[in-house]
Amino acid sequence: MFKNLIVFRIAPEWTPPPLAGLDAELAKAAFVPCGASQPQSMGWVPPRGQAHSTYVESVDGGRHWLLRLMVERKMLPASVVKRRVEEMAAQIEQATGRKPGKKERGELKDQATLELLPMAFTRQSALQLWLDLEQRLLCVDAGSAKAADEALSLLVRTLDGLALAPLHTAQSPAQVMSDWLVSGEPPVVFSVDRECELKSADEMKSVVRYARHPLDIEEVRAHIAQGKRPTRLALTWGGRVSFVLTEAGTLKKLDFLDGVFESQGAPKGEDEFDADAAITTGELGRLLPDLIDALGGEQLPGSAAPVEGGATASPLPTLADDGPPF
């Protein structure tokens, strides 16, 4: 159900609307495929993937909400547009004896794009959104900050008064991951797996990657002593969920390990979605607080909690940065 998690804090002043009202608001922004000259379209679709079902799914007695955003884009390669612009410019030069200037070529590019869009192929992608109303966390299954930003922009327009903020932790993920690799002692609920990326902060930007390789070795500790810091580290939580933690605090490559779903007796058939949703949100709803604690706990805005090792506490990146917030 989720492969990535970019996590945000829901502002305390926002009050969730009634479920029926939320469904009606989402329906107003339902997905409609791209028009002939429309480069992109996005909107809400039923999370179950079934026509005429609700646009929001309530899980665990309303503690969790699941939403699904569909995005459709016209695939129009820049090389195709450029070739058409050159053809149009050549026609103008042949007819008038002059070459189009920079401004006119810009207008030709817009004209060529509108002309070619109706013939372009489309590509669809879906993003899952999960609201943990009890813990007031919002999670987006997106592979990039840009994709998450698009989803949250539409959600904020849809849900009146919804405000989101990056979650601050007392220690940066990079520093904590360094400590775990050097000491070999992550918190008891986590275990370090066999994938890691280390990057230097100097002008060389040297990168060392380990894949399917033990990390409790002197070589890794030597790289860290030389100034390299982890940008990605594979972890397992409680022997149940594996993932890759990034320096921005995002979770990548989420994978529920063997036995998690079977041990819950998940039914097949029409109730499979409900069971999967309950198990997924239940497991991740316990993983996230443990991970926040492992990063030194949440630091509220305006506070200046001390940080182990003398590092200064700082907010994790916002959507405007290269990396998404945790």
MIGUPA-170641 format. One record per residue (C-alpha): residue in three letters; x, y, z. Coordinates in steps of 0.001 Angstrom, whole numbers, plus 500000, padded with zeros to 6 digits. Example, Ala and Ser with C-alpha at 12.3 -4.5 7.8 and 13.67 -1.06 7.14 Angstrom:
residues 2
ALA512300495500507800SER513670498940507140
This chain:
residues 326
MET500000500000500000PHE502970502339500651LYS506494502305499200ASN507700505702500455LEU506732508013503290ILE507168511772503430VAL505731512803506782PHE504265516123507933ARG502839517447511179ILE499191518555511100ALA498747521880512885PRO496865521562516210GLU494271524198515323TRP492814522205512420THR489644520261513200PRO488874517311510889PRO485520517710509128PRO482796515035509240LEU483598512135506944ALA480582512721504697GLY481496516384504299LEU485077515505503436ASP483937513022500794ALA481728515681499230GLU484609518178499107LEU486948515625497536ALA484281514782494953LYS484313518417493822ALA487979517986492909ALA487617514488491417PHE490066513420488735VAL489197514226485133PRO491521513103482292CYS493522515718480410GLY491717517697477759ALA493091517868474238SER495365520854474914GLN495823520313478650PRO499381519265479656GLN498447517929483103SER495412517012485177MET495109515878488778GLY492268515018491100TRP490992512609493731VAL489941509032492987PRO488496506336495300PRO491330504679497301ARG489768501250496731GLY490125501656492981GLN486434500920492488ALA484119503239490602HIS481391504957492628SER483045504200495987THR483945506958498447TYR486857509342497975VAL488075508797501533GLU488444505526503406SER488138505493507182VAL490268502917509025ASP490315501800512655GLY487173503595513725GLY488109506854512041ARG491615507096513473HIS493100506895509984TRP491968508358506673LEU493243507160503295LEU493058509252500125ARG494324508684496592LEU495413511354494120MET495595510603490402VAL497939512632488194GLU497895512460484397ARG500550514144482251LYS500923514522478490MET504283513115477399LEU505641515656474949PRO509430515347474496ALA511314518635474213SER513069517328471085VAL509711516938469319VAL508679520502470198LYS512067521823469094ARG511827520066465738ARG508374521550465114VAL509617525026466064GLU512472524684463582GLU509996523692460858MET507772526690461620ALA510780529059461754ALA511994527745458386GLN508558528385456863ILE508596531983458135GLU512107532544456798GLN511141531135453405ALA508016533287453207THR509464536554454530GLY513205536249454033ARG513950536895457701LYS514765534642460627PRO512414534780463641GLY513923536545466652LYS514143535228470205LYS510730536558471265GLU509029535218468155ARG510673531795468613GLY509242531731472141GLU505798532338470688LEU506416529624468118LYS507307527219470933ASP504003527923472678GLN502157527481469408ALA503958524209468655THR503191522874472119LEU499462523585471760GLU499509521998468310LEU501254518813469486LEU499530518251472840PRO496384516623471372MET498620513968469739ALA500755513294472827PHE500551510092474861THR499451510356478481ARG500949508809481593GLN499079508314484854SER500506507965488347ALA498776507732491716LEU499828508979495148GLN498487507571498387LEU497891509947501295TRP497407508795504868LEU496162510986507708ASP496801509634511204LEU494297511805513034GLU495207510507516493GLN498906511340516140ARG498146514271513807LEU500548513122511113LEU500045513283507368CYS502054510921505160VAL502446511002501383ASP503642508020499372ALA505752510077496967GLY509217509574495592SER510081513278495467ALA509373516546497246LYS507872517987494050ALA505282515209493806ALA504398515587497492ASP504108519355497064GLU501594518949494238ALA499498516551496312LEU499535518730499424SER498726521896497476LEU495521520302496198LEU494708518822499626VAL495088522200501355ARG492776523757498779THR490282520947499347LEU490302520861503168ASP489383524240504618GLY491818525439507274LEU494278522550506952ALA497802523663507856LEU500915521486507649ALA504461521935508880PRO507728520034508697LEU508414517966511777HIS511519519078513699THR513720516560515493ALA516425517222518055GLN519054515427515979SER519524515226512236PRO519061511804510610ALA522598511980509169GLN524157512466512617VAL522087509704514181MET522862507275511357SER526568508080511767ASP526368507305515469TRP524667503978514804LEU527264502928512237VAL530185503930514445SER528855502394517652GLY527062499458516056GLU524285500051518582PRO521038501415517120PRO517996501556519424VAL516865498076520377VAL513742498249518208PHE515831498939515066SER518499496900513310VAL520953498085510655ASP520681496161507387ARG523087495830504465GLU522653498989502396CYS524208502401502942GLU525373505506501100LEU528087507781502505LYS528885511201501044SER531558513743501854ALA530670517389502465ASP533775518848500789GLU534093520090497218MET534855516580495955LYS531407515282497002SER532841511771497147VAL530252508992497422VAL530649505443498727ARG527788502971498388TYR527348499574499989ALA524717497128498756ARG524095493666500195HIS527203494205502319PRO527774494064506092LEU528175497552507559ASP529700496694510949ILE533214496882509498GLU536204499145510103GLU536069500464506544VAL532691502109507140ARG533865503655510409ALA536989504955508657HIS534901506703505993ILE532864508408508705ALA536045509419510572GLN537259511015507336GLY534168513225507189LYS531677511272505133ARG528119511194506408PRO525306508708505707THR522727509943503235ARG520853506610503122LEU520797503704505545ALA518743500497505384LEU516982499630508639THR514459497139509963TRP511944498028512662GLY510887495350515121GLY511644492570512666ARG508460493594510841VAL509109496513508468SER512267497267506502PHE513009500636504903VAL515772503033503869LEU516097506190505959THR517452509223504092GLU519325512253505396ALA516131514278504818GLY514208511956507121THR512111510298504420LEU511424506567504313LYS512140504761501047LYS511721501141499911LEU509153500281502580ASP508659496527502787PHE506542494534505213LEU508433491386506099ASP507153487837505809GLY504486486982508333VAL503220490500509072PHE500045490149507036GLU499708486382507462SER499936486648511245GLN496983489025511243GLY494829486593509327ALA494115489056506534PRO491052487872504582LYS490909487649500824GLY488217488961498558GLU486111492061499120ASP487459492608502665GLU491123492419501625PHE491476496191501226ASP490134496835504737ALA492476494282506277ASP495523495529504373ALA494728499135505265ALA494276498322508948ILE497509496317509161THR499555498838507159THR498445501909509098GLY498676500016512380GLU502293498956511785LEU503435502305510417GLY501541504109513164ARG503839502388515667LEU507015502658513595LEU506916506449513166PRO506897507369516892ASP509786504963517478LEU511742506578514657ILE511027510090515930ASP512256509034519373ALA515386507539517795LEU516086510931516196GLY516041512610519595GLY512318513267519778GLU510257516055518304GLN511440519606518859LEU508636522113519042PRO509049525454517232GLY510789528047519369SER512421525534521700ALA516164524955521858ALA516561521456523192PRO520150520327523765VAL521511517868521265GLU523895515026522007GLY527414515440520693GLY527167519238520685ALA525326519436517363THR522793522193516977ALA519181521262516526SER517758522344513214PRO514553521817511244LEU514560519222508543PRO514140520471504953THR510886521988503770LEU509202521277500453ALA511188524087498862ASP514438522256499570ASP515937519443497510GLY514935516898500133PRO511444516556501616PRO510775517027505331PHE510195514163507700
